[in-house]
Every structure is written in structure tokens, then in C-alpha cells.
Amino acid sequence: MSKEPKMIEFDLTYYSAITVKPKQPFWDWDAQISPDEQMDEQEKEEFIDVFLLPDFEAKEEMEDFLKKNFDSYFTQLLNSMYTEPKIWPEKRTYQMFLEWFEITFSPMVWIDEEELIKENDSEKGL
């Protein structure tokens, strides 16, 4: 007899999210900075970041927010590769951001609170 898997109860958070995946212009820039230390295609494919955003109900609201705040995300992504701002592109625009990164909007973020609590407790030694 097989045991039925435990159903996970997810809680809806009051956040939205964006998933950000570098496109070829980002990798071209990376190759100029560090030609001898390039990621292989598999590593590039898995190089994805997720940012929590305020709770937006519509994609248009998230896009407006991102247009106003794109440079914070852009610099965070650049900083995750190279911590020296002097080698980052100086004139970053929203258009450039969209050319360098594939953005996927998620209006709902779900969380497994029970598992998160267990992880936090174990990190704290509880």
C-alpha cells in the first residue's frame, strides 16, 4: 500500500515577484570584463534571480513600478557578478535593462509557511 503524499498548504503572500534572466548582451558584457572566466551554457541557463515586489494586481502596475525602479535591480544584478561599479555600464536605461534581461512578472507569490518556519527554526538551532 502506498501512503498518500501530504498535501502542502500554501499561503498567499502580499507580494508580487519578477524573475530576471540575463540575455546575450549581458553575457557579451561579462565576456569583455572577464574573458577567461566564462560560464558554460548550462550555468547561464540556470543563472536566474527572483525579486519580491510590492503587491500588484496587474502586470501594468508592476511594469510602471519597474520603469521607475529598474536601475536598483540592474545594479544589483551587475553587483552580483562584479562588485566594482567603475566597470558597470554607466548609462543604464530601462530599454537597456529590457535588452539585457528577460523579465517575467508573477502577480501572486505563494509560500509554504510550515516549511519556512522549520527552516528558520533549524537555522537558529531550535
N, C-alpha and C positions, 0 to 999 in steps of 0.2 A: 504494500500500500504506500502510495506516495503522499507525503504531507503537503497540504496546500500552502503555497507561499504566503507569508504575512503581507497583508496589504499595508502599504505605506500611506499615511495620511499627510498630505501636503497642505501647508497653509499658504494662502496668497499674501504676499507682502505688499507694501505700498511703495513699490519701486518699479521702474522700467529698467531696461538694460540695452546696451549696444554691444554687439560683438564686432571686433575690429581685426581684420586680417590684412597683412601687407600685400600690396600688388607689386608688379615688376619694377616700377620707378623707385620704390623703397629699396628693393634688393639691388638695383643698379647703384643707388647712392651708397648702400652698405659696401658694395664691391669696390667703389672708389676709395672708401675710408680704410678698408681692411681686406685687400685683395687675397691675402694668403690665408684668411680665416673665414671662409665661406661655409654656410650651412648647406647640407645636401637637400635635394628636393623634398624628401620625406620630412626633414626638420622644418623646412619652410612651410610645408603644408600644415604642420601642427602648431605653427607659431601664431597663435590666436589669443587675443586679450578680450576680456569682458569687463565692462564698466557699468556699475549701477548708476541709475539716473533717478531724478525725482519721478514721482508717479504721473505719467502722462497717459491719457486715454486714447489719443490719436497719434498716428505717425507724424502728421504735420506739426503737432506741438513739439515732438521730440526733435524734428528737423530744425525748427525755429530755435530751440534751445541749443542744438549743436552748432548752428551757424554763428550764434553769439559766443559760444564757449569752445569752439573747435581747437583753438591753439593750446588750451590746457591739456587736452587729450593728445594733440600732436606732440607737444614737448614731452609728455610722459612716455610716449612710445619711443621717441628718439632717445630719451634718457635711459630707457630700458636696454638700449644697445650700446650707447656711448654717453658717458656722464659728463663729457666736456662740451658745454654749449657752443664754444667757438667753432666746432666742426659741424654743427647743425645748419641746415639751410636757414638763411637769415630772413628772407621774405616769404613767410609761410602764409598762404591764403586758404580760404575754405575750398576753393577749386582745387588747389594743390593737395589738400587733405583728401579730397574725394578721389583724386587721381592716384594717390599713393596707397590708399586703404579702401578695402571693401567693407562697407558698414551694413550691418544687419540690425534692424530695430526689433526689440521684443517688448511689447506693451505690458506683459504680465511676467512677474518673477515669482516662482513657487519655491518653497523651502521645506525641507524635511526637518522640522524643528526638533523632533526627538533625537535624530542622529546628530544634529548640530550641538545640542545640549550635551550629548555623550562625548563628542569630540572636545568641546570646551572643558568639560569636567576632567577628561583624561589629560589634557594639556596642563591643567592646573594641579594635577596629582590627586584629584578627588576620587 
